Amino acid sequence: MNEDNGVQISFDEECRIRVLDPEQFKHSEMLEEECRGFVDKIREFNASVHTIVEVLHENAARIDKEKLRAIGQRNKVEGELEYRLRQKASLQTMLKEKMLELDRQNLQYQSLLRIESEQLALIERLSNSETLTEQEAPRK
């Protein structure tokens, strides 16, 4: 059936009324199927992108965590270096103090050795002097 405004009405195989030409209707159905396939592929793509974004967020969180841990380790190493320098200075100061104490103790030891030798010499002289006095005493 043809109308005067250019619209063609027809019936399809299932006896439905169609305004479009059967060839155009098939093309529109094919286009609809292609669009559905395209929409399905876009949904799959969106799901893949969503999965990738989640993985990237997880990796970013892990990277940030490791970055913070690395910064902490670097600060710890720098702190350890400063601690060791302070410890070294402290130990050097203690070593100087101990060396001074050792020098003082050595001087005191030398002084005591000198006093001991003087006392031994005095004892020896006194012993010799008593021996001489005892030997002279019986002669009288």
N, CA, C and O atoms as a DFTB+ gen file, in Angstrom:
560 C
 N C O
     1  1       0.819      -1.171       0.000
     2  2       0.000       0.000       0.000
     3  2       0.867       1.239       0.000
     4  3       1.827       1.355       0.762
     5  1       0.529       2.107      -0.820
     6  2       1.257       3.360      -0.928
     7  2       0.339       4.507      -0.592
     8  3      -0.820       4.550      -1.005
     9  1       0.880       5.431       0.162
    10  2       0.125       6.643       0.472
    11  2       0.752       7.780      -0.277
    12  3       1.830       7.637      -0.854
    13  1       0.096       8.890      -0.273
    14  2       0.560      10.011      -1.070
    15  2       1.657      10.830      -0.392
    16  3       2.271      11.648      -1.079
    17  1       1.947      10.679       0.881
    18  2       3.015      11.451       1.513
    19  2       4.355      10.715       1.487
    20  3       5.286      11.193       2.136
    21  1       4.521       9.629       0.811
    22  2       5.776       8.935       0.636
    23  2       6.023       7.851       1.668
    24  3       7.113       7.278       1.701
    25  1       5.065       7.558       2.495
    26  2       5.241       6.516       3.494
    27  2       4.678       5.228       2.929
    28  3       3.553       5.191       2.430
    29  1       5.460       4.189       3.012
    30  2       5.031       2.911       2.476
    31  2       4.681       1.995       3.633
    32  3       5.520       1.764       4.504
    33  1       3.510       1.486       3.667
    34  2       3.064       0.568       4.711
    35  2       3.092      -0.827       4.123
    36  3       2.621      -1.072       3.012
    37  1       3.676      -1.764       4.929
    38  2       3.765      -3.143       4.456
    39  2       3.560      -4.091       5.638
    40  3       3.470      -3.664       6.789
    41  1       3.490      -5.375       5.328
    42  2       3.347      -6.411       6.350
    43  2       4.584      -7.294       6.301
    44  3       5.087      -7.614       5.224
    45  1       5.071      -7.688       7.476
    46  2       6.235      -8.565       7.507
    47  2       5.802     -10.018       7.517
    48  3       4.617     -10.306       7.351
    49  1       6.750     -10.954       7.710
    50  2       6.465     -12.380       7.685
    51  2       5.556     -12.805       8.822
    52  3       4.860     -13.814       8.710
    53  1       5.550     -12.065       9.899
    54  2       4.711     -12.388      11.047
    55  2       3.407     -11.615      11.007
    56  3       2.671     -11.576      11.993
    57  1       3.130     -11.018       9.902
    58  2       1.913     -10.257       9.649
    59  2       1.786      -9.034      10.552
    60  3       0.704      -8.725      11.051
    61  1       2.858      -8.376      10.746
    62  2       2.835      -7.117      11.480
    63  2       2.885      -5.985      10.475
    64  3       3.443      -6.103       9.384
    65  1       2.289      -4.903      10.881
    66  2       2.281      -3.743       9.988
    67  2       3.613      -3.033      10.146
    68  3       4.071      -2.780      11.260
    69  1       4.242      -2.709       8.991
    70  2       5.531      -2.019       8.992
    71  2       5.403      -0.759       8.176
    72  3       4.814      -0.757       7.095
    73  1       5.968       0.327       8.708
    74  2       5.971       1.593       8.001
    75  2       7.199       1.675       7.115
    76  3       7.166       2.308       6.059
    77  1       8.274       1.044       7.532
    78  2       9.525       1.060       6.776
    79  2       9.515       0.000       5.689
    80  3       8.793      -0.996       5.747
    81  1      10.325       0.255       4.729
    82  2      10.563      -0.707       3.676
    83  2      11.196      -1.937       4.327
    84  3      12.011      -1.770       5.234
    85  1      10.865      -3.171       3.909
    86  2      11.433      -4.363       4.535
    87  2      12.958      -4.365       4.508
    88  3      13.585      -4.850       5.450
    89  1      13.547      -3.847       3.481
    90  2      15.008      -3.786       3.398
    91  2      15.544      -2.819       4.454
    92  3      16.518      -3.135       5.139
    93  1      14.939      -1.678       4.592
    94  2      15.354      -0.699       5.604
    95  2      15.099      -1.247       7.004
    96  3      15.881      -0.997       7.922
    97  1      14.014      -1.989       7.170
    98  2      13.722      -2.584       8.468
    99  2      14.801      -3.581       8.845
   100  3      15.230      -3.618       9.999
   101  1      15.252      -4.399       7.884
   102  2      16.337      -5.359       8.152
   103  2      17.619      -4.615       8.517
   104  3      18.343      -5.005       9.434
   105  1      17.881      -3.547       7.788
   106  2      19.075      -2.749       8.106
   107  2      18.955      -2.143       9.505
   108  3      19.930      -2.115      10.256
   109  1      17.774      -1.663       9.853
   110  2      17.604      -1.067      11.192
   111  2      17.727      -2.133      12.274
   112  3      18.270      -1.861      13.345
   113  1      17.222      -3.364      12.008
   114  2      17.393      -4.454      12.978
   115  2      18.864      -4.830      13.103
   116  3      19.358      -5.071      14.205
   117  1      19.562      -4.880      11.968
   118  2      20.996      -5.178      12.016
   119  2      21.745      -4.082      12.785
   120  3      22.662      -4.359      13.559
   121  1      21.330      -2.837      12.552
   122  2      21.939      -1.718      13.268
   123  2      21.653      -1.816      14.762
   124  3      22.513      -1.531      15.596
   125  1      20.419      -2.228      15.085
   126  2      20.065      -2.399      16.501
   127  2      20.925      -3.483      17.138
   128  3      21.402      -3.305      18.259
   129  1      21.131      -4.591      16.456
   130  2      21.964      -5.684      16.973
   131  2      23.419      -5.219      17.123
   132  3      24.077      -5.505      18.124
   133  1      23.894      -4.511      16.127
   134  2      25.258      -3.994      16.215
   135  2      25.386      -3.013      17.379
   136  3      26.389      -3.001      18.092
   137  1      24.355      -2.194      17.558
   138  2      24.379      -1.239      18.686
   139  2      24.378      -1.980      20.010
   140  3      25.118      -1.623      20.928
   141  1      23.544      -3.017      20.113
   142  2      23.534      -3.825      21.345
   143  2      24.907      -4.465      21.576
   144  3      25.420      -4.462      22.695
   145  1      25.494      -5.011      20.511
   146  2      26.845      -5.587      20.636
   147  2      27.847      -4.528      21.059
   148  3      28.712      -4.765      21.902
   149  1      27.713      -3.352      20.453
   150  2      28.615      -2.251      20.808
   151  2      28.427      -1.863      22.273
   152  3      29.403      -1.661      22.995
   153  1      27.167      -1.759      22.711
   154  2      26.882      -1.411      24.113
   155  2      27.428      -2.488      25.040
   156  3      27.984      -2.177      26.093
   157  1      27.272      -3.758      24.654
   158  2      27.825      -4.845      25.472
   159  2      29.344      -4.749      25.550
   160  3      29.932      -4.932      26.615
   161  1      29.965      -4.464      24.427
   162  2      31.432      -4.317      24.425
   163  2      31.858      -3.118      25.272
   164  3      32.869      -3.178      25.973
   165  1      31.084      -2.027      25.207
   166  2      31.390      -0.846      26.028
   167  2      31.258      -1.203      27.507
   168  3      32.077      -0.784      28.326
   169  1      30.217      -1.986      27.851
   170  2      30.053      -2.416      29.248
   171  2      31.236      -3.274      29.684
   172  3      31.770      -3.093      30.779
   173  1      31.646      -4.210      28.824
   174  2      32.815      -5.036      29.133
   175  2      34.054      -4.161      29.283
   176  3      34.860      -4.349      30.194
   177  1      34.189      -3.206      28.376
   178  2      35.328      -2.284      28.439
   179  2      35.288      -1.492      29.743
   180  3      36.311      -1.334      30.408
   181  1      34.089      -0.990      30.112
   182  2      33.953      -0.248      31.375
   183  2      34.300      -1.132      32.563
   184  3      34.955      -0.683      33.504
   185  1      33.858      -2.398      32.522
   186  2      34.194      -3.328      33.607
   187  2      35.704      -3.544      33.663
   188  3      36.291      -3.565      34.745
   189  1      36.334      -3.707      32.492
   190  2      37.792      -3.887      32.453
   191  2      38.503      -2.643      32.978
   192  3      39.455      -2.729      33.754
   193  1      38.016      -1.489      32.537
   194  2      38.628      -0.233      32.997
   195  2      38.457      -0.096      34.501
   196  3      39.382       0.314      35.202
   197  1      37.269      -0.440      34.999
   198  2      37.015      -0.356      36.444
   199  2      37.972      -1.278      37.200
   200  3      38.534      -0.899      38.227
   201  1      38.148      -2.496      36.677
   202  2      39.075      -3.442      37.308
   203  2      40.501      -2.893      37.282
   204  3      41.219      -2.965      38.279
   205  1      40.900      -2.349      36.146
   206  2      42.252      -1.785      36.027
   207  2      42.420      -0.611      36.983
   208  3      43.460      -0.475      37.628
   209  1      41.406       0.230      37.075
   210  2      41.485       1.383      37.983
   211  2      41.610       0.909      39.422
   212  3      42.384       1.478      40.192
   213  1      40.859      -0.126      39.800
   214  2      40.971      -0.666      41.157
   215  2      42.374      -1.200      41.410
   216  3      42.961      -0.945      42.461
   217  1      42.907      -1.939      40.448
   218  2      44.275      -2.473      40.590
   219  2      45.271      -1.320      40.706
   220  3      46.187      -1.365      41.528
   221  1      45.090      -0.291      39.882
   222  2      46.003       0.858      39.943
   223  2      45.902       1.573      41.287
   224  3      46.911       2.003      41.845
   225  1      44.667       1.698      41.810
   226  2      44.512       2.322      43.127
   227  2      45.195       1.488      44.209
   228  3      45.856       2.029      45.096
   229  1      45.031       0.169      44.128
   230  2      45.704      -0.704      45.094
   231  2      47.221      -0.560      44.982
   232  3      47.927      -0.457      45.985
   233  1      47.707      -0.555      43.735
   234  2      49.154      -0.399      43.537
   235  2      49.625       0.967      44.015
   236  3      50.700       1.087      44.602
   237  1      48.816       2.004      43.763
   238  2      49.185       3.347      44.220
   239  2      49.246       3.385      45.740
   240  3      50.152       3.986      46.317
   241  1      48.272       2.736      46.390
   242  2      48.288       2.691      47.858
   243  2      49.518       1.941      48.351
   244  3      50.173       2.366      49.303
   245  1      49.829       0.818      47.697
   246  2      51.009       0.043      48.090
   247  2      52.287       0.839      47.844
   248  3      53.209       0.811      48.659
   249  1      52.337       1.549      46.716
   250  2      53.511       2.373      46.404
   251  2      53.659       3.484      47.431
   252  3      54.762       3.752      47.906
   253  1      52.545       4.134      47.776
   254  2      52.606       5.185      48.802
   255  2      53.083       4.630      50.128
   256  3      53.888       5.254      50.820
   257  1      52.582       3.446      50.482
   258  2      53.006       2.813      51.732
   259  2      54.506       2.527      51.706
   260  3      55.212       2.807      52.674
   261  1      54.984       1.975      50.606
   262  2      56.412       1.676      50.479
   263  2      57.245       2.955      50.444
   264  3      58.355       3.003      50.975
   265  1      56.690       3.992      49.810
   266  2      57.384       5.269      49.755
   267  2      57.555       5.826      51.167
   268  3      58.632       6.296      51.533
   269  1      56.482       5.769      51.955
   270  2      56.556       6.244      53.338
   271  2      57.543       5.405      54.145
   272  3      58.296       5.936      54.961
   273  1      57.534       4.076      53.911
   274  2      58.465       3.209      54.615
   275  2      59.908       3.545      54.225
   276  3      60.805       3.560      55.068
   277  1      60.112       3.815      52.931
   278  2      61.458       4.177      52.464
   279  2      61.905       5.502      53.074
   280  3      63.060       5.651      53.472
   281  1      60.982       6.466      53.145
   282  2      61.311       7.756      53.766
   283  2      61.655       7.535      55.233
   284  3      62.613       8.113      55.747
   285  1      60.869       6.697      55.905
   286  2      61.159       6.378      57.307
   287  2      62.521       5.730      57.459
   288  3      63.273       6.067      58.374
   289  1      62.843       4.802      56.570
   290  2      64.147       4.145      56.625
   291  2      65.275       5.146      56.372
   292  3      66.311       5.108      57.035
   293  1      65.060       6.048      55.395
   294  2      66.078       7.058      55.107
   295  2      66.284       7.955      56.324
   296  3      67.419       8.260      56.690
   297  1      65.185       8.376      56.952
   298  2      65.296       9.207      58.154
   299  2      65.996       8.450      59.268
   300  3      66.798       9.014      60.013
   301  1      65.683       7.160      59.370
   302  2      66.329       6.337      60.392
   303  2      67.830       6.235      60.134
   304  3      68.635       6.318      61.061
   305  1      68.196       6.055      58.871
   306  2      69.621       5.971      58.514
   307  2      70.321       7.294      58.810
   308  3      71.417       7.321      59.371
   309  1      69.662       8.403      58.417
   310  2      70.253       9.711      58.703
   311  2      70.361       9.924      60.207
   312  3      71.365      10.448      60.691
   313  1      69.342       9.524      60.941
   314  2      69.379       9.622      62.400
   315  2      70.463       8.747      62.990
   316  3      71.133       9.124      63.952
   317  1      70.630       7.552      62.392
   318  2      71.664       6.638      62.866
   319  2      73.046       7.242      62.638
   320  3      73.932       7.113      63.484
   321  1      73.226       7.893      61.509
   322  2      74.506       8.546      61.230
   323  2      74.783       9.623      62.268
   324  3      75.883       9.694      62.816
   325  1      73.795      10.456      62.538
   326  2      73.967      11.496      63.557
   327  2      74.213      10.876      64.925
   328  3      75.056      11.353      65.684
   329  1      73.473       9.806      65.243
   330  2      73.661       9.123      66.528
   331  2      75.075       8.578      66.641
   332  3      75.714       8.697      67.686
   333  1      75.558       7.979      65.562
   334  2      76.918       7.415      65.606
   335  2      77.969       8.514      65.736
   336  3      78.974       8.337      66.425
   337  1      77.739       9.640      65.078
   338  2      78.694      10.745      65.224
   339  2      78.711      11.244      66.670
   340  3      79.775      11.497      67.236
   341  1      77.511      11.384      67.264
   342  2      77.450      11.810      68.665
   343  2      78.093      10.769      69.570
   344  3      78.824      11.110      70.500
   345  1      77.817       9.496      69.293
   346  2      78.388       8.405      70.087
   347  2      79.913       8.404      69.948
   348  3      80.627       8.199      70.930
   349  1      80.407       8.631      68.736
   350  2      81.853       8.667      68.508
   351  2      82.483       9.814      69.293
   352  3      83.520       9.645      69.935
   353  1      81.842      10.986      69.235
   354  2      82.363      12.138      69.975
   355  2      82.357      11.846      71.468
   356  3      83.306      12.181      72.177
   357  1      81.291      11.224      71.937
   358  2      81.191      10.879      73.355
   359  2      82.284       9.892      73.750
   360  3      82.921      10.040      74.793
   361  1      82.493       8.888      72.911
   362  2      83.533       7.898      73.208
   363  2      84.932       8.520      73.149
   364  3      85.802       8.164      73.945
   365  1      85.149       9.441      72.217
   366  2      86.451      10.114      72.152
   367  2      86.672      10.958      73.402
   368  3      87.773      10.992      73.953
   369  1      85.624      11.633      73.841
   370  2      85.743      12.423      75.069
   371  2      86.046      11.513      76.253
   372  3      86.898      11.824      77.085
   373  1      85.335      10.380      76.320
   374  2      85.572       9.435      77.409
   375  2      86.985       8.883      77.333
   376  3      87.634       8.698      78.363
   377  1      87.473       8.614      76.114
   378  2      88.825       8.107      75.939
   379  2      89.847       9.136      76.425
   380  3      90.812       8.778      77.101
   381  1      89.642      10.408      76.086
   382  2      90.550      11.460      76.553
   383  2      90.551      11.533      78.077
   384  3      91.602      11.662      78.705
   385  1      89.354      11.448      78.661
   386  2      89.263      11.487      80.124
   387  2      90.005      10.301      80.735
   388  3      90.724      10.452      81.722
   389  1      89.828       9.130      80.148
   390  2      90.502       7.928      80.665
   391  2      92.012       8.036      80.472
   392  3      92.783       7.613      81.334
   393  1      92.435       8.606      79.336
   394  2      93.881       8.784      79.121
   395  2      94.462       9.751      80.153
   396  3      95.545       9.523      80.692
   397  1      93.721      10.840      80.420
   398  2      94.177      11.775      81.450
   399  2      94.234      11.086      82.810
   400  3      95.173      11.290      83.580
   401  1      93.226      10.272      83.098
   402  2      93.208       9.520      84.359
   403  2      94.388       8.558      84.412
   404  3      95.027       8.409      85.454
   405  1      94.679       7.895      83.274
   406  2      95.821       6.985      83.212
   407  2      97.124       7.745      83.453
   408  3      97.979       7.288      84.211
   409  1      97.276       8.895      82.812
   410  2      98.486       9.707      83.031
   411  2      98.614      10.093      84.496
   412  3      99.694      10.014      85.082
   413  1      97.492      10.515      85.081
   414  2      97.513      10.902      86.496
   415  2      97.883       9.698      87.368
   416  3      98.682       9.819      88.296
   417  1      97.298       8.541      87.062
   418  2      97.603       7.331      87.835
   419  2      99.072       6.925      87.646
   420  3      99.724       6.498      88.599
   421  1      99.598       7.057      86.407
   422  2     101.013       6.731      86.166
   423  2     101.931       7.669      86.955
   424  3     102.921       7.233      87.542
   425  1     101.590       8.966      86.961
   426  2     102.396       9.914      87.747
   427  2     102.351       9.566      89.220
   428  3     103.364       9.611      89.918
   429  1     101.151       9.215      89.687
   430  2     101.023       8.854      91.105
   431  2     101.813       7.584      91.388
   432  3     102.467       7.471      92.425
   433  1     101.751       6.624      90.462
   434  2     102.496       5.382      90.632
   435  2     104.003       5.663      90.667
   436  3     104.722       5.138      91.517
   437  1     104.467       6.499      89.728
   438  2     105.889       6.855      89.717
   439  2     106.281       7.536      91.028
   440  3     107.340       7.262      91.591
   441  1     105.411       8.427      91.501
   442  2     105.680       9.117      92.764
   443  2     105.755       8.125      93.917
   444  3     106.634       8.215      94.774
   445  1     104.809       7.167      93.926
   446  2     104.811       6.151      94.995
   447  2     106.053       5.265      94.910
   448  3     106.617       4.883      95.935
   449  1     106.481       4.938      93.679
   450  2     107.703       4.146      93.528
   451  2     108.914       4.911      94.068
   452  3     109.787       4.348      94.729
   453  1     108.937       6.209      93.764
   454  2     110.033       7.034      94.266
   455  2     110.016       7.086      95.800
   456  3     111.055       6.960      96.449
   457  1     108.818       7.275      96.364
   458  2     108.701       7.324      97.833
   459  2     109.104       5.989      98.425
   460  3     109.790       5.933      99.445
   461  1     108.662       4.881      97.763
   462  2     109.017       3.552      98.264
   463  2     110.525       3.363      98.234
   464  3     111.107       2.870      99.201
   465  1     111.160       3.749      97.139
   466  2     112.614       3.569      97.061
   467  2     113.320       4.446      98.098
   468  3     114.321       4.036      98.686
   469  1     112.793       5.658      98.318
   470  2     113.381       6.522      99.358
   471  2     113.211       5.899     100.735
   472  3     114.133       5.910     101.550
   473  1     112.022       5.354     100.988
   474  2     111.775       4.736     102.285
   475  2     112.631       3.496     102.474
   476  3     113.156       3.250     103.560
   477  1     112.768       2.706     101.395
   478  2     113.629       1.523     101.490
   479  2     115.084       1.948     101.735
   480  3     115.815       1.317     102.497
   481  1     115.468       3.012     101.079
   482  2     116.837       3.497     101.293
   483  2     116.991       3.992     102.731
   484  3     118.015       3.743     103.368
   485  1     115.970       4.698     103.245
   486  2     116.010       5.176     104.632
   487  2     116.044       4.004     105.587
   488  3     116.807       4.008     106.553
   489  1     115.223       3.003     105.326
   490  2     115.211       1.811     106.178
   491  2     116.572       1.147     106.124
   492  3     117.095       0.719     107.153
   493  1     117.150       1.058     104.946
   494  2     118.473       0.440     104.787
   495  2     119.529       1.229     105.565
   496  3     120.383       0.653     106.239
   497  1     119.453       2.549     105.457
   498  2     120.420       3.372     106.194
   499  2     120.242       3.220     107.695
   500  3     121.205       3.092     108.452
   501  1     118.969       3.239     108.103
   502  2     118.706       3.091     109.544
   503  2     119.144       1.716     110.025
   504  3     119.691       1.578     111.119
   505  1     118.902       0.709     109.209
   506  2     119.333      -0.641     109.589
   507  2     120.853      -0.707     109.658
   508  3     121.415      -1.313     110.570
   509  1     121.498      -0.095     108.714
   510  2     122.962      -0.084     108.720
   511  2     123.463       0.722     109.920
   512  3     124.445       0.350     110.561
   513  1     122.805       1.784     110.203
   514  2     123.199       2.628     111.318
   515  2     122.999       1.897     112.633
   516  3     123.838       2.032     113.524
   517  1     121.943       1.138     112.798
   518  2     121.703       0.378     114.029
   519  2     122.717      -0.742     114.137
   520  3     123.214      -1.043     115.222
   521  1     123.015      -1.346     113.024
   522  2     123.988      -2.420     113.041
   523  2     125.344      -1.866     113.458
   524  3     126.065      -2.491     114.235
   525  1     125.680      -0.717     112.950
   526  2     126.952      -0.099     113.334
   527  2     126.926       0.284     114.813
   528  3     127.927       0.132     115.513
   529  1     125.812       0.767     115.275
   530  2     125.696       1.177     116.667
   531  2     125.767      -0.049     117.564
   532  3     126.362       0.019     118.640
   533  1     125.203      -1.124     117.173
   534  2     125.231      -2.340     117.978
   535  2     126.650      -2.934     117.985
   536  3     127.087      -3.502     118.985
   537  1     127.328      -2.800     116.905
   538  2     128.678      -3.328     116.847
   539  2     129.627      -2.452     117.688
   540  3     130.590      -2.947     118.273
   541  1     129.339      -1.165     117.733
   542  2     130.182      -0.275     118.510
   543  2     129.846      -0.371     119.994
   544  3     130.740      -0.184     120.819
   545  1     128.632      -0.646     120.364
   546  2     128.213      -0.697     121.736
   547  2     128.930      -1.818     122.502
   548  3     129.353      -1.533     123.622
   549  1     129.105      -2.984     122.059
   550  2     129.798      -3.993     122.836
   551  2     131.270      -3.682     123.016
   552  3     131.872      -4.261     123.921
   553  1     131.867      -2.866     122.279
   554  2     133.263      -2.529     122.428
   555  2     133.491      -1.679     123.650
   556  3     134.617      -1.678     124.148
   557  1     132.601      -1.012     124.138
   558  2     132.793      -0.141     125.298
   559  2     132.786      -0.913     126.506
   560  3     132.934      -0.357     127.594
